[in-house]
Amino acid sequence: MRKPLLDALEHGGGKKMLPGDGGYKAFRTWLEDYASTVGDKYRRATDLPNEVVRPALFGSEIWLQFAKTPPAWGDRLLVLAVYFWESRTKAWEPEPIAVSDRKSGIKASSGKTA
């Protein structure tokens, strides 16, 4: 995890994920599952992890940019969840219709966009 996460080991590729982002969570889940498999922890079907139902993922060419963000957001993971407003019931849907995460483009020390 240190190689793609912290760029702690020189590999020429730079950071590939941040702690807590979608890539990190997926990679960590895969590593933990692999360790359980090679460690022979799945002896019965009931030992397997429960299936987690997640929203379908898809790519988009739509970008959302925040201007004049606080310097405290610098180099931090930002998560955006979009919820549908149901005008008939005058309420937000309980589950998001879209979720994304990305490292802030603001440098923590300067407050300038990277």
Secondary structure, DSSP 4 states (H G I P E B T S, - for coil): -HHHHH--S--SS-----TTSHHHHHHHHHHHHHHHHHTT---SGGGSPPPPP-PPP---S------S--GGGTT-EEEEEE--EETTTTEE-SS-SEEEEEE-SB-TTT--B-
